[in-house]
Amino acid sequence: MELAREKKIKCFLFFSTGAVYGTVENNSLINNEEKFGALDPLKIESCYPESKRMGENMCRAWFSQYQVPVKVIRPFHTYGPGVGLEDGRVFADFVRNIVNNEDIAMNSDGSAKRNFCYLADAVVAYFMILLKGNIGEAYNVSSDKQISILELANILVDMFPEKNLKVIRKEILNKDYLRTTTLDYLPDISKLVNLGWKQTYSIEDGFKRMVKSFE
């Protein structure tokens, strides 16, 4: 931020995360960029969203005091070629299973719902925010379609019938496994859409491209 101030840049784009919203009351859906819930600082999984909240606040401070033209991006679940198969997020685990010709192993009942955004669509959104977004504001970056984890697993299995795979439940043996407590995320992306963004890749198209990139 200090370098951005010294160089008098045209725009500073800060990559935050949709996780900054925390756990809203009764796991209700996230409506827009101004609705926040609680983060428990004594939970180890809070380290990531807490650090991103601090980063956003620092951006806002430099904007307020030094007029550094900052914009904040809050990506949700972005997937695509280049994401490591050992990444640890559920979609990466599923893709690893498919690539390795293994049944998809689920550590939950799969009822949690997420919005998955293909990388190419996300990159277009980043540039739109950089070039057309309002200074000093945050933008959710996500797809406009919400699906459950179980639905995603079944879609992936159905996309590759020649592999003859199925979805199975698997007991969590790793004591360090961190389970997400928030059941549903439904980001409001109207601010992004108003900049002219639209989703191009479907779940099926995006994940097929991701799987093929590893194969």
Backbone bond lengths (Angstrom), bond angles and torsions (degrees), N, CA, C in turn:
res aa  C-N    CA-C-N  psi(-1)  N-CA   C-N-CA  omega(-1)  CA-C   N-CA-C  phi
1 M - - - 1.459 - - 1.526 110.99 -
2 E 1.338 115.95 -38.62 1.462 118.94 179.76 1.524 110.75 -67.79
3 L 1.329 116.82 -38.91 1.465 120.42 176.64 1.521 110.66 -64.49
4 A 1.332 115.99 -38.91 1.466 120.08 178.01 1.522 110.64 -62.24
5 R 1.332 116.29 -38.64 1.472 120.04 178.26 1.526 110.73 -66.53
6 E 1.332 116.49 -45.04 1.461 120.78 -177.47 1.529 111.97 -63.61
7 K 1.334 116.03 -38.89 1.457 120.15 -175.87 1.528 112.86 -86.60
8 K 1.336 116.39 -3.29 1.467 121.10 179.74 1.534 111.54 51.40
9 I 1.326 114.96 55.16 1.458 120.88 -176.53 1.529 111.54 -68.42
10 K 1.328 115.14 162.82 1.464 120.26 179.07 1.530 111.89 -81.73
11 C 1.342 116.14 -30.37 1.465 118.91 179.52 1.520 109.94 -163.07
12 F 1.318 115.80 140.40 1.462 122.43 174.84 1.525 107.16 -116.86
13 L 1.349 116.58 119.04 1.461 121.80 -177.76 1.526 109.00 -103.93
14 F 1.318 115.86 115.89 1.470 120.54 -179.20 1.525 110.16 -102.22
15 F 1.332 115.95 124.24 1.460 120.88 178.50 1.523 109.29 -88.56
16 S 1.313 115.45 105.97 1.456 121.99 177.13 1.532 108.47 -97.47
17 T 1.315 118.39 -138.19 1.455 121.85 -179.69 1.525 110.46 -161.33
18 G 1.310 117.20 151.63 1.458 120.81 174.37 1.515 112.15 -65.07
19 A 1.334 116.49 -15.70 1.467 120.28 -179.74 1.522 112.79 -69.31
20 V 1.337 118.17 -12.72 1.467 119.78 -179.70 1.520 111.94 -64.56
21 Y 1.333 117.30 -18.89 1.457 119.67 -177.82 1.521 112.34 -71.21
22 G 1.329 117.46 -16.64 1.459 119.83 178.07 1.514 112.36 68.17
23 T 1.318 115.07 -158.13 1.460 121.53 179.45 1.515 108.69 -101.38
24 V 1.308 116.11 105.04 1.459 119.66 179.76 1.525 109.46 -75.26
25 E 1.312 115.36 160.06 1.457 121.34 -173.22 1.525 111.72 -55.22
26 N 1.331 115.53 129.73 1.470 123.55 178.77 1.520 112.74 57.74
27 N 1.373 115.16 28.62 1.462 119.84 -179.15 1.525 112.40 54.07
28 S 1.336 116.24 31.66 1.462 119.45 179.34 1.523 109.30 -68.49
29 L 1.312 116.28 163.09 1.445 120.59 -173.08 1.520 111.90 -75.51
30 I 1.308 115.33 150.37 1.455 121.26 176.96 1.519 108.36 -78.68
31 N 1.300 117.59 124.63 1.457 121.05 -175.67 1.526 113.52 -91.27
32 N 1.333 115.40 -45.00 1.458 118.00 -176.27 1.520 110.34 -156.64
33 E 1.341 115.16 -173.70 1.465 120.61 -174.96 1.524 114.02 -72.29
34 E 1.317 118.68 -0.48 1.462 120.88 -176.92 1.531 113.78 -114.26
35 K 1.315 117.47 2.48 1.460 120.52 -177.84 1.521 109.99 -103.42
36 F 1.348 115.95 117.69 1.459 120.70 -175.54 1.519 111.62 -124.44
37 G 1.334 114.76 153.98 1.455 122.06 175.17 1.517 110.27 -119.47
38 A 1.313 115.63 -168.28 1.464 121.19 -174.26 1.527 111.95 -87.09
39 L 1.322 115.34 149.79 1.458 123.07 168.81 1.526 107.00 -125.64
40 D 1.315 116.99 125.81 1.460 122.11 179.39 1.524 108.92 -86.38
41 P 1.347 118.90 110.58 1.467 120.86 -176.82 1.522 113.52 -66.86
42 L 1.337 117.70 -13.20 1.463 120.51 179.37 1.535 112.31 -91.56
43 K 1.327 116.66 0.74 1.460 119.74 173.15 1.521 108.61 -94.48
44 I 1.322 116.04 130.30 1.461 119.59 -173.62 1.523 111.94 -61.16
45 E 1.359 117.19 -32.17 1.457 119.65 -178.38 1.524 112.90 -71.02
46 S 1.344 116.71 -8.35 1.467 120.13 179.42 1.523 112.37 -78.15
47 C 1.338 117.27 -9.92 1.471 119.38 -175.03 1.528 111.67 -59.53
48 Y 1.329 116.66 -38.39 1.472 119.74 -177.87 1.528 112.18 -70.78
49 P 1.335 119.50 -56.99 1.470 118.10 -179.45 1.523 113.70 -64.99
50 E 1.341 117.75 -31.40 1.473 119.68 177.62 1.529 109.74 -63.63
51 S 1.331 116.90 -41.78 1.468 119.86 -179.48 1.528 110.87 -66.87
52 K 1.339 116.34 -34.81 1.460 119.79 178.77 1.532 110.83 -70.71
53 R 1.324 116.86 -36.96 1.468 119.44 175.55 1.530 109.88 -61.42
54 M 1.326 116.39 -42.29 1.463 119.73 177.99 1.525 110.38 -62.23
55 G 1.333 116.77 -41.83 1.459 120.01 178.94 1.523 112.04 -61.07
56 E 1.323 116.26 -43.01 1.468 119.84 177.59 1.530 110.89 -61.86
57 N 1.324 115.98 -40.96 1.461 119.87 -178.45 1.524 111.29 -66.63
58 M 1.324 116.07 -37.60 1.468 119.80 176.53 1.525 110.30 -63.70
59 C 1.336 116.75 -42.07 1.468 120.53 177.75 1.524 110.29 -59.41
60 R 1.324 114.82 -44.60 1.459 119.00 -179.34 1.528 111.36 -64.91
61 A 1.340 116.37 -35.76 1.466 120.54 179.67 1.529 111.23 -65.34
62 W 1.354 116.56 -43.72 1.462 119.14 179.21 1.528 111.09 -68.58
63 F 1.310 116.43 -31.59 1.460 120.01 176.18 1.523 110.34 -68.03
64 S 1.329 116.50 -43.63 1.465 121.23 -177.61 1.525 111.92 -68.60
65 Q 1.344 116.37 -43.27 1.459 119.39 -173.94 1.523 113.28 -87.99
66 Y 1.341 116.80 -36.63 1.467 119.90 -173.98 1.526 113.64 -118.76
67 Q 1.343 117.00 2.66 1.462 122.10 179.72 1.539 112.73 59.70
68 V 1.333 116.54 30.67 1.469 119.02 172.61 1.527 108.03 -67.95
69 P 1.326 118.35 124.60 1.467 121.34 -174.24 1.534 112.31 -75.59
70 V 1.311 115.79 87.77 1.461 120.94 -176.63 1.532 111.12 -97.90
71 K 1.328 114.84 150.04 1.464 122.89 171.35 1.519 106.82 -138.26
72 V 1.316 116.34 141.97 1.466 121.24 -175.53 1.520 110.52 -113.41
73 I 1.330 115.61 131.14 1.457 122.10 175.37 1.524 108.72 -106.15
74 R 1.325 116.65 132.18 1.467 121.32 175.80 1.529 109.15 -117.22
75 P 1.340 116.88 85.67 1.461 119.78 178.65 1.526 110.33 -72.09
76 F 1.317 115.70 150.01 1.458 120.12 174.47 1.534 108.11 -103.01
77 H 1.307 118.66 -111.24 1.470 119.67 -174.23 1.519 109.13 -104.24
78 T 1.342 115.19 95.47 1.454 121.92 -178.39 1.523 109.31 -99.26
79 Y 1.328 116.40 130.29 1.458 120.74 -177.02 1.523 109.62 -134.12
80 G 1.333 115.26 162.08 1.455 119.20 177.00 1.514 111.28 153.26
81 P 1.342 117.56 -178.98 1.456 121.77 178.01 1.527 111.16 -55.28
82 G 1.320 115.71 139.70 1.455 120.41 179.72 1.516 113.86 102.03
83 V 1.321 117.51 -21.04 1.461 120.33 174.84 1.528 108.08 -72.58
84 G 1.323 117.54 127.67 1.453 121.03 -177.23 1.520 112.43 -64.55
85 L 1.323 116.79 139.97 1.459 120.05 179.57 1.530 112.05 -70.25
86 E 1.328 116.59 -14.64 1.472 121.05 175.37 1.525 110.34 -101.43
87 D 1.312 116.41 20.04 1.465 122.46 -177.32 1.523 112.40 -57.52
88 G 1.321 117.29 -35.63 1.461 120.81 178.16 1.510 114.71 100.91
89 R 1.334 117.07 -17.75 1.459 118.88 176.77 1.528 109.47 -79.10
90 V 1.309 114.99 155.87 1.457 119.47 -169.20 1.521 112.80 -60.78
91 F 1.319 117.79 -40.01 1.463 118.72 -177.57 1.528 111.37 -67.34
92 A 1.337 117.26 -33.43 1.465 120.70 177.16 1.531 110.62 -68.24
93 D 1.331 115.95 -38.55 1.474 119.56 176.21 1.523 110.67 -61.26
94 F 1.340 115.98 -43.49 1.464 120.17 -178.91 1.528 111.05 -63.85
95 V 1.323 116.33 -43.72 1.463 120.32 -179.97 1.528 109.80 -64.72
96 R 1.323 117.40 -38.96 1.466 120.33 177.19 1.522 110.60 -60.30
97 N 1.340 116.07 -42.33 1.468 119.87 177.21 1.524 110.94 -58.86
98 I 1.335 116.47 -46.47 1.462 120.66 -178.51 1.530 110.81 -63.04
99 V 1.331 116.91 -47.15 1.459 121.70 -178.79 1.527 110.99 -60.95
100 N 1.335 116.34 -37.62 1.462 120.97 -178.00 1.524 112.93 -89.49
101 N 1.343 116.49 9.32 1.467 121.50 179.83 1.526 112.54 57.07
102 E 1.340 115.10 43.57 1.462 121.42 179.63 1.532 109.40 -114.06
103 D 1.322 116.33 151.14 1.459 119.80 171.34 1.525 108.87 -59.67
104 I 1.335 116.71 144.90 1.457 120.14 178.28 1.519 109.19 -74.52
105 A 1.331 115.99 121.89 1.460 121.75 -177.57 1.517 109.61 -99.46
106 M 1.340 117.14 121.94 1.457 122.13 -179.26 1.518 110.40 -107.05
107 N 1.348 115.68 135.84 1.457 121.53 179.52 1.521 112.60 -95.85
108 S 1.327 116.88 7.38 1.464 121.52 -179.25 1.518 108.54 -147.79
109 D 1.340 115.49 -176.53 1.466 118.26 177.28 1.526 111.85 -80.91
110 G 1.330 116.71 -4.39 1.457 120.92 175.88 1.508 115.33 76.97
111 S 1.328 117.41 14.46 1.465 119.63 -175.89 1.530 113.13 -79.77
112 A 1.332 117.62 -20.48 1.464 120.35 179.25 1.518 109.94 -61.07
113 K 1.340 116.67 141.28 1.457 121.62 -176.82 1.526 110.86 -112.52
114 R 1.316 115.44 141.90 1.453 121.65 -178.67 1.524 110.41 -140.03
115 N 1.340 115.41 162.00 1.462 122.45 174.45 1.524 107.46 -111.60
116 F 1.325 117.72 112.81 1.455 122.07 -178.13 1.521 110.22 -99.44
117 C 1.336 115.69 129.40 1.462 121.50 -177.42 1.523 109.58 -118.27
118 Y 1.337 115.95 125.69 1.459 120.49 -179.84 1.531 110.32 -68.56
119 L 1.317 115.37 145.35 1.461 122.45 -172.45 1.525 113.69 -54.55
120 A 1.330 117.16 -43.49 1.470 120.26 -178.68 1.523 111.39 -62.12
121 D 1.337 116.62 -40.83 1.462 120.19 177.24 1.530 110.38 -65.30
122 A 1.327 115.85 -39.46 1.465 119.92 -179.28 1.527 111.35 -64.57
123 V 1.323 117.15 -41.67 1.468 120.74 -178.96 1.531 110.87 -63.30
124 V 1.329 116.43 -40.28 1.466 119.74 175.71 1.522 109.92 -59.45
125 A 1.332 116.22 -41.92 1.465 120.49 178.93 1.525 111.32 -62.38
126 Y 1.336 116.69 -41.39 1.473 120.05 -179.62 1.529 110.82 -59.82
127 F 1.334 115.96 -43.68 1.465 118.83 -179.26 1.527 111.57 -70.03
128 M 1.322 117.07 -34.58 1.460 119.39 177.78 1.530 110.65 -63.56
129 I 1.326 115.64 -42.50 1.465 119.55 178.84 1.522 110.21 -66.29
130 L 1.320 116.47 -42.74 1.466 121.25 179.64 1.523 111.28 -58.88
131 L 1.320 116.87 -43.50 1.463 121.42 -172.42 1.522 114.28 -93.41
132 K 1.346 117.52 -25.82 1.464 119.77 -172.20 1.529 113.89 -126.20
133 G 1.334 117.88 -11.51 1.452 120.56 -176.89 1.516 113.26 -71.57
134 N 1.325 116.20 163.33 1.461 121.41 179.53 1.524 110.91 -82.23
135 I 1.307 116.04 135.76 1.467 121.32 179.09 1.527 109.64 -65.19
136 G 1.335 115.01 139.18 1.461 120.58 176.87 1.511 114.21 83.29
137 E 1.338 118.06 8.19 1.462 121.02 -177.40 1.522 111.43 -119.02
138 A 1.346 115.13 164.15 1.459 122.40 178.21 1.524 109.73 -110.81
139 Y 1.335 115.91 152.45 1.455 121.86 -179.58 1.527 110.15 -135.64
140 N 1.338 115.17 128.40 1.460 119.57 171.48 1.525 109.05 -73.15
141 V 1.332 115.79 138.10 1.459 120.99 174.91 1.523 107.70 -123.57
142 S 1.318 114.99 112.80 1.455 120.83 -175.20 1.516 109.34 -162.40
143 S 1.317 115.81 168.26 1.459 119.47 172.18 1.525 108.66 -77.28
144 D 1.316 115.73 171.13 1.460 119.80 179.27 1.530 111.27 -103.28
145 K 1.336 116.74 11.16 1.457 120.64 -178.98 1.521 110.10 -120.93
146 Q 1.317 116.18 124.52 1.464 121.22 179.94 1.527 110.00 -101.52
147 I 1.325 116.37 131.13 1.457 120.44 175.68 1.524 109.38 -134.44
148 S 1.316 116.85 158.10 1.463 120.88 178.11 1.525 109.56 -82.49
149 I 1.319 115.49 162.08 1.460 121.03 177.78 1.533 110.16 -62.10
150 L 1.319 116.42 -38.19 1.461 120.22 177.95 1.525 110.99 -64.56
151 E 1.329 116.82 -41.30 1.463 120.31 177.57 1.529 110.74 -60.75
152 L 1.328 116.30 -42.53 1.463 120.28 179.41 1.521 110.52 -61.57
153 A 1.333 116.74 -44.19 1.460 120.50 179.56 1.522 111.01 -60.13
154 N 1.319 116.86 -44.10 1.467 120.38 -179.59 1.521 112.13 -67.79
155 I 1.336 116.45 -37.22 1.467 120.24 177.65 1.524 110.14 -61.21
156 L 1.320 116.60 -44.61 1.464 120.57 -178.37 1.527 111.43 -64.71
157 V 1.314 116.44 -42.09 1.466 119.98 178.13 1.529 110.49 -63.45
158 D 1.334 116.25 -43.93 1.468 120.67 -177.92 1.527 112.86 -68.32
159 M 1.329 116.28 -25.79 1.464 120.13 -178.87 1.526 112.60 -70.81
160 F 1.322 116.67 -22.01 1.462 120.83 -177.03 1.528 110.00 -127.64
161 P 1.339 117.22 66.18 1.461 120.56 -176.64 1.524 113.10 -61.97
162 E 1.324 116.47 -26.35 1.463 119.71 -178.82 1.530 112.67 -65.85
163 K 1.331 116.58 -18.97 1.462 120.63 179.22 1.525 112.27 -82.86
164 N 1.340 116.38 -16.69 1.467 121.71 176.94 1.539 111.70 55.51
165 L 1.324 116.08 49.33 1.463 121.64 -178.64 1.520 110.69 -101.66
166 K 1.324 116.00 166.81 1.459 121.13 177.44 1.524 109.42 -142.58
167 V 1.332 116.11 168.76 1.471 122.46 178.24 1.524 108.51 -97.86
168 I 1.340 116.53 128.87 1.459 121.37 -179.48 1.524 110.05 -128.36
169 R 1.314 116.47 155.29 1.467 122.15 172.84 1.520 109.00 -89.65
170 K 1.320 116.27 141.42 1.458 120.81 -177.30 1.511 109.73 -134.87
171 E 1.323 116.17 133.21 1.463 121.01 179.05 1.528 110.05 -69.21
172 I 1.326 116.01 139.32 1.462 120.99 178.74 1.528 109.12 -79.88
173 L 1.334 116.52 114.19 1.462 121.14 -178.68 1.527 112.04 -99.03
174 N 1.338 116.85 -21.23 1.458 121.44 -178.10 1.524 109.72 -80.21
175 K 1.327 116.78 114.85 1.470 120.79 -177.32 1.522 111.89 -67.77
176 D 1.327 117.58 -17.67 1.465 121.04 -179.03 1.526 112.33 -91.05
177 Y 1.335 117.47 0.94 1.464 121.13 -179.85 1.523 109.90 -65.13
178 L 1.335 116.80 127.64 1.452 122.15 -178.59 1.516 109.42 -103.45
179 R 1.321 116.54 114.86 1.452 120.93 -179.60 1.525 110.23 -88.02
180 T 1.327 116.31 134.17 1.451 120.84 176.47 1.516 109.93 -74.20
181 T 1.343 115.69 129.10 1.463 119.32 -176.31 1.524 112.79 -89.26
182 T 1.321 117.61 -19.60 1.460 120.64 179.84 1.522 109.64 -79.46
183 L 1.324 117.08 124.48 1.450 121.12 -173.54 1.515 112.67 -81.91
184 D 1.309 117.41 -40.26 1.460 120.22 -173.84 1.521 111.58 -132.52
185 Y 1.326 115.14 134.85 1.449 122.01 169.65 1.518 107.14 -119.86
186 L 1.302 117.46 126.94 1.464 120.86 175.24 1.523 107.97 -135.64
187 P 1.331 117.15 81.67 1.467 120.27 -177.39 1.510 111.89 -68.68
188 D 1.297 115.15 139.75 1.468 121.69 173.15 1.531 106.75 -83.70
189 I 1.326 117.60 116.70 1.464 120.78 -178.20 1.529 111.73 -107.88
190 S 1.321 116.63 22.23 1.461 119.82 -176.96 1.534 112.05 -62.24
191 K 1.339 117.59 -34.82 1.471 119.31 178.28 1.526 110.50 -62.47
192 L 1.314 115.70 -41.38 1.463 120.12 179.30 1.524 110.78 -68.26
193 V 1.306 117.10 -43.75 1.466 121.49 179.43 1.522 110.84 -61.33
194 N 1.322 116.35 -36.27 1.465 120.54 179.69 1.530 112.75 -66.40
195 L 1.340 116.48 -17.39 1.461 119.91 174.96 1.529 111.22 -81.72
196 G 1.329 116.27 -9.86 1.455 120.77 179.50 1.519 114.05 111.00
197 W 1.345 117.24 5.28 1.468 120.44 -178.44 1.515 111.46 -78.55
198 K 1.321 115.91 145.48 1.454 121.28 170.98 1.525 109.38 -147.75
199 Q 1.307 115.66 150.39 1.449 121.05 -179.54 1.521 110.12 -74.04
200 T 1.338 116.72 134.67 1.458 122.44 -178.78 1.524 112.15 -106.47
201 Y 1.336 116.36 -39.19 1.461 120.82 -174.07 1.529 111.01 -101.14
202 S 1.327 115.54 130.76 1.462 120.80 174.77 1.527 109.64 -77.35
203 I 1.328 116.02 168.04 1.462 120.73 175.96 1.532 110.13 -55.85
204 E 1.329 116.39 -45.37 1.465 120.29 -178.03 1.528 111.52 -63.55
205 D 1.333 117.20 -46.25 1.466 120.97 -179.68 1.524 111.49 -63.39
206 G 1.333 115.52 -45.58 1.458 119.93 -176.33 1.523 112.77 -65.09
207 F 1.327 116.71 -47.15 1.464 118.74 -177.70 1.526 111.67 -72.24
208 K 1.319 118.07 -29.83 1.462 119.15 175.86 1.525 109.73 -65.51
209 R 1.315 116.91 -40.95 1.473 120.72 177.03 1.520 111.01 -63.91
210 M 1.338 116.63 -39.17 1.466 119.88 -179.67 1.520 111.11 -66.17
211 V 1.337 116.57 -46.07 1.461 120.29 179.71 1.532 110.04 -61.83
212 K 1.330 117.02 -46.20 1.463 121.03 -178.20 1.524 111.24 -62.72
213 S 1.339 116.90 -31.70 1.474 118.94 -179.48 1.520 111.29 -64.45
214 F 1.318 117.36 -30.70 1.465 120.35 179.01 1.531 111.77 -84.83
215 E 1.318 115.31 -29.66 1.459 118.25 179.53 1.518 112.55 -77.10
